[in-house]
Amino acid sequence: MTLHMLFGSAQMESCLALLGTGDTLMVMDRDVLKSLSAATVALPCDVVVLEDARSGPDANEGFALIDTAGWLELVCQHTHSMSWY
């Protein structure tokens, strides 16, 4: 189980290719959130969005929203974590 924290879209394709069952993808950036909506249909894992990344008038709907306490819970639940910039 890996927590993938996606901070930017430059590594998005590589990140998505490594996602597996039991992993969680955490979107950290609003621009990534915009790019991600079409790609999430076939993802094998849960997708969550950090509260701050979702703010703004054109924020996408349909993703689980978590705060910093939820982020900490995810870190504790996953054996490994990877940051993607």
N, C-alpha and C positions, 0 to 999 in steps of 0.2 A: 504494500500500500504506500503510494507516494502522493504527497501534496505538491502539486505543480503551481507555482505562483507566477503568473504571467504579467509582467510589468510593461511590456512593449510589444509592438506587432512585428518587429524585426525577426524574432525567433519563433513566431507563432506557428509556422508550418512544422518546424522541428519539434516543438512542444506537442502539438496535436498528434504527430506521428508516434510519439512514445507513450501516449495515454493508454492505460489498461483498466480492466475491470478491478474495482476496489480503489482506484486512484480518485483524486478530487482535483479539478482544475479551478483555481481561484483567480479571478480576473481582478487586477489591481489598478487598471488604467481605463479611463473613459473611452479613449480612442480604440483600444483593443476591444472593448465591449461592442462598439459599433461594427467592427470587422468580424467579430465572432458569431453573430447571430445566425448567419446562413450556414456556418460550418458545424454548429452544434447538433444538427439533426442526427448525425451518425456517431456521435461520441460515445465511447463505452463506459463513461464515468459521470459522476455528478459534477455540475458546474455551479459555482457560487460567485457572488460579486461582493467585493468589499464596499461598504456603504459609501465611502467618499468617491469611489469610481462611478457610482450611479447618479450622482447629483447632476443636475442640469436639465434644461427643457427638452432635450432630445434623447434622454436616457431610454435604453431598450427595456422592455418588460419581459416577464417570463422566466427570469433567473432568480434563484434563491439569494436573498440579501443577508449578509452577515456584518456584524460590527467587530471591533477589535477583540472583544471577549470571545466571539465565535471563531475568530482567526486563531486565537490561542488554543481553543478546544480542538480545532482541526490539526494544529501542530502536534498536540499531545496524542491524538488518535492515529496519526500516520507514522509509520516506522521511519520513513525517509521524506525529505523535502528537497525540491529543486526550484531555484529562482531563474526565470527566463527574462532577459532584458532585450 
